[in-house]
Amino acid sequence: MNFKEEHKRCLALIGADGMLAGMVRRLAPDGYDLIPLDLPDFDLTVREKVLSTLGAVRPEVIVNCAAYTNVDGCESNEETATAVNGLGPGYLAEAAKAIGATLVHLSTDYVFDGTKSTPYTEEDAPNPRSAYGRSKLLGEQTIQQSSLEKFFIVRTSWLYGPGGKHFVETIVRLVKEREELKIIADQVGTPTYTADLARAIFSLLELDASPVAPHNLSGIYHFSDEGQCSWYEFSLEIATHLARKGEIAAVKRILPIATEEYPLPAKRPAYSVFSKEKYKRVSGGSVPDWRESLAKYFDQST
Ligand SMILES: NC(=O)c1ccc[n+]([C@@H]2O[C@H](COP(=O)([O-])OP(=O)(O)OC[C@H]3O[C@@H](n4cnc5c(N)ncnc54)[C@H](OP(=O)(O)O)[C@@H]3O)[C@@H](O)[C@H]2O)c1
C-alpha cells in the first residue's frame, strides 16, 4: 500500500454531538479521519481555545455544525447567539487560515426576510427577521471577511434527522397525544433530511480535494431537499407515515392556521425555498425530493 492509499483527510467536526454532526459522522466516507469537538471541552466562543486546539490537531478540513439553534431562545439571548453563531465562525476561519484548512460552515434560510415568491439564490440579499437570523448572517460575514481562501458556507432549511429535536419528532409526539392539531399553513419552505445534507457536504469536500476541480469554489451554497411545502402540509405527510406504520389509528384532525394564530418570539420568513442550481451545477449531484427523504427517515434508512 502506498502513501496515497493510506492517507486520510483529517476532519475536525465542531458541534460533534449535535443532530447534523451525528449524520456527518455516520456517512463520512472511508477517506476521512474525524476528530469530534464539542462543549464542554471545546467552546467555539473562546478564541484562544479554538486557535490552540485546531493549531494542535491541524485538520485539513473543519466542518462547523455547532450553533445556538434555539430560534426563539435567541430573541432573549442575542448576546449568546452573536457569540456562538456570529463570532465563533470567525475564530474558526482564523484557525483554518493559520493551518491551511478548508472550512465548511452551516447557515440558514432564516437570513432571508421571506418576501420573495420564487426560490432564493445565493445572490439574493439577506434581510433577517430574527435574532437567530442576524447572528447566523454575522457568522457568514465573519468568514467572508476573514482572508480565508477555501470555505463553503452551506445554507440549509427545516432540518430533521435522528437524534435531534425538530418538527418531525414534535409532530410525531403531538399526533399521538392529541385529537386535533393546528399547524401554520402560511410559511412555505423545504424540509431537509440530515442524510442528504451530510452527503452534499462531502460532495463539496470531494470537489475541494480534487486536483481537476475548477480553482475557486469558495462561497455560499444553498442546499435543501427538493420541492416545497407549508408546515401544515409537512405535518400531514408526517401523520400519513405514522398511520401507514400503524402508530396512530388514522390521521387525526390537523387544521391549517395563520402565523398570527400561533405567536412565537421570533419572526420567521413566510417563504424560504432555495434554488439549488449552484450546488447542482458545481457538484454535478442531484437533490432528493423532500417526500422521498421523509419516507427514508421513517424507514430508518439514509
Ligand atoms: N435545525 C434546523 O432546522 C436548521 C435549519 C437551518 C440551518 N441549521 C443550521 O445547521 C447547523 C446544524 O444544526 P443542528 O440542528 O444539527 O444543531 P444542533 O443539533 O443544535 O447541534 C449544535 C451543536 O453545537 C453545540 N454547541 C452549542 N454551542 C457551542 C459552543 N459554544 N461551542 C461548541 N459547540 C457548541 C451544541 O451543544 P449543546 O447541545 O450542548 O448546546 C450541539 O451539540 C447549524 O449551523 C444550524 O444553524 C439548522
The ligand as an SDF file (V2000), in Angstrom:
LIG
                    3D

 48 52  0  0  0  0  0  0  0  0999 V2000
  -32.1010   22.5620   12.8220 N   0  0  0  0  0  0  0  0  0  0  0  0
  -32.5690   23.2370   11.7840 C   0  0  0  0  0  0  0  0  0  0  0  0
  -33.7610   23.2030   11.4260 O   0  0  0  0  0  0  0  0  0  0  0  0
  -31.6100   24.0830   10.9630 C   0  0  0  0  0  0  0  0  0  0  0  0
  -32.1130   24.7910    9.8740 C   0  0  0  0  0  0  0  0  0  0  0  0
  -31.2370   25.5730    9.1090 C   0  0  0  0  0  0  0  0  0  0  0  0
  -29.8970   25.6220    9.4400 C   0  0  0  0  0  0  0  0  0  0  0  0
  -29.4390   24.9290   10.5240 N   0  0  0  0  0  0  0  0  0  0  0  0
  -28.0110   25.0200   10.8460 C   0  0  0  0  0  0  0  0  0  0  0  0
  -27.4460   23.7200   10.6960 O   0  0  0  0  0  0  0  0  0  0  0  0
  -26.3810   23.5480   11.6500 C   0  0  0  0  0  0  0  0  0  0  0  0
  -26.5820   22.2580   12.4260 C   0  0  0  0  0  0  0  0  0  0  0  0
  -27.8120   22.3450   13.1300 O   0  0  0  0  0  0  0  0  0  0  0  0
  -28.2960   21.1940   14.1390 P   0  0  0  0  0  0  0  0  0  0  0  0
  -29.7830   21.3010   14.1910 O   0  0  0  0  0  0  0  0  0  0  0  0
  -27.6360   19.8980   13.8140 O   0  0  0  0  0  0  0  0  0  0  0  0
  -27.7320   21.7550   15.5090 O   0  0  0  0  0  0  0  0  0  0  0  0
  -27.8260   21.1060   16.9800 P   0  0  0  0  0  0  0  0  0  0  0  0
  -28.4120   19.7390   16.9300 O   0  0  0  0  0  0  0  0  0  0  0  0
  -28.4710   22.1400   17.8640 O   0  0  0  0  0  0  0  0  0  0  0  0
  -26.3020   20.9420   17.3820 O   0  0  0  0  0  0  0  0  0  0  0  0
  -25.4790   22.0290   17.6580 C   0  0  0  0  0  0  0  0  0  0  0  0
  -24.3080   21.5400   18.4720 C   0  0  0  0  0  0  0  0  0  0  0  0
  -23.4610   22.6650   18.7380 O   0  0  0  0  0  0  0  0  0  0  0  0
  -23.0960   22.6320   20.1160 C   0  0  0  0  0  0  0  0  0  0  0  0
  -22.7170   23.9450   20.5910 N   0  0  0  0  0  0  0  0  0  0  0  0
  -23.5250   24.9620   21.0060 C   0  0  0  0  0  0  0  0  0  0  0  0
  -22.7830   25.9970   21.4450 N   0  0  0  0  0  0  0  0  0  0  0  0
  -21.4780   25.6390   21.2790 C   0  0  0  0  0  0  0  0  0  0  0  0
  -20.2490   26.2680   21.5770 C   0  0  0  0  0  0  0  0  0  0  0  0
  -20.2010   27.4830   22.1370 N   0  0  0  0  0  0  0  0  0  0  0  0
  -19.0990   25.6060   21.3120 N   0  0  0  0  0  0  0  0  0  0  0  0
  -19.1130   24.3710   20.7590 C   0  0  0  0  0  0  0  0  0  0  0  0
  -20.2610   23.7060   20.4780 N   0  0  0  0  0  0  0  0  0  0  0  0
  -21.4300   24.3330   20.7410 C   0  0  0  0  0  0  0  0  0  0  0  0
  -24.3530   22.1090   20.7920 C   0  0  0  0  0  0  0  0  0  0  0  0
  -24.0630   21.7020   22.0990 O   0  0  0  0  0  0  0  0  0  0  0  0
  -25.2460   21.8220   23.2230 P   0  0  0  0  0  0  0  0  0  0  0  0
  -26.3400   20.9170   22.7450 O   0  0  0  0  0  0  0  0  0  0  0  0
  -24.5580   21.3810   24.4710 O   0  0  0  0  0  0  0  0  0  0  0  0
  -25.6650   23.2590   23.2390 O   0  0  0  0  0  0  0  0  0  0  0  0
  -24.7240   20.9650   19.8530 C   0  0  0  0  0  0  0  0  0  0  0  0
  -24.0020   19.7900   20.1330 O   0  0  0  0  0  0  0  0  0  0  0  0
  -26.3580   24.8240   12.4760 C   0  0  0  0  0  0  0  0  0  0  0  0
  -25.4140   25.7110   11.9370 O   0  0  0  0  0  0  0  0  0  0  0  0
  -27.7370   25.4080   12.2900 C   0  0  0  0  0  0  0  0  0  0  0  0
  -27.7400   26.8230   12.4600 O   0  0  0  0  0  0  0  0  0  0  0  0
  -30.2600   24.1580   11.2810 C   0  0  0  0  0  0  0  0  0  0  0  0
  1  2  1  0
  2  3  2  0
  2  4  1  0
  4  5  1  0
  4 48  2  0
  5  6  2  0
  6  7  1  0
  7  8  2  0
  8  9  1  0
  8 48  1  0
  9 10  1  0
  9 46  1  0
 10 11  1  0
 11 12  1  0
 11 44  1  0
 12 13  1  0
 13 14  1  0
 14 15  2  0
 14 16  1  0
 14 17  1  0
 17 18  1  0
 18 19  2  0
 18 20  1  0
 18 21  1  0
 21 22  1  0
 22 23  1  0
 23 24  1  0
 23 42  1  0
 24 25  1  0
 25 26  1  0
 25 36  1  0
 26 27  1  0
 26 35  1  0
 27 28  2  0
 28 29  1  0
 29 30  1  0
 29 35  2  0
 30 31  1  0
 30 32  2  0
 32 33  1  0
 33 34  2  0
 34 35  1  0
 36 37  1  0
 36 42  1  0
 37 38  1  0
 38 39  2  0
 38 40  1  0
 38 41  1  0
 42 43  1  0
 44 45  1  0
 44 46  1  0
 46 47  1  0
M  CHG  2   8   1  16  -1
M  END
$$$$
